[in-house]
C-alpha cells in the first residue's frame, strides 16, 4: 500500500516546503513575509519617518501584487478545470482566485516586475508635493483668501 507524500513532509523537496510555507504566510497576512523593506527605500526618503517608509513600501507591494495577480488571472482562466490534476469542480473554482492572488504576492515579494519600486517612488513624490505649499495658493495654517464679493444684479 502506498501513502501519498505530503508536501509539508520532511521527505518533500525543500523548495516545495518553502513555497507552501511562504504562501501560507502571505494568505494569513503575516507582516514578516510581506514585502521586506530594502535599505534603499529608506535612502530614497530622507526625513520621512521609518514607520511611514515601511507603510508606504507595503502599500506599493500590495498594489504590485494585485496588479501581477490581475495580469496572471487570464492565464489561469484559460485552464480547463476538468483536465487539471484535481479534476475541477466548484471547490477548485472557488480557490483558484486565492491561488492566483498568492502567486502574485509571491512574485511581487521576490522582486516582481519592478512595480513596487516605481509605485513607492510615486507615493513619496505625491506626499512631498502635498506637503509643499503651492505659489499663489493658500498657505498651510495661514488665513484663507477672502471670497470675491459680487455686486447685486438689478432686476427688470
Secondary structure, DSSP 8 states (H G I E B T S, - for coil): ------TTSTTS-HHHHHHHHHHHHHHHT-TTTS----HHHHHTSTTS-HHHHHHHHHHHHHHHHHHHHHHHHHHHHTS-GGGSTT---HHHHHHHHHHHHHHHHHHHHTTTTSHHHHHHHHHHHHHHHHHS--TTS--TTS--------------
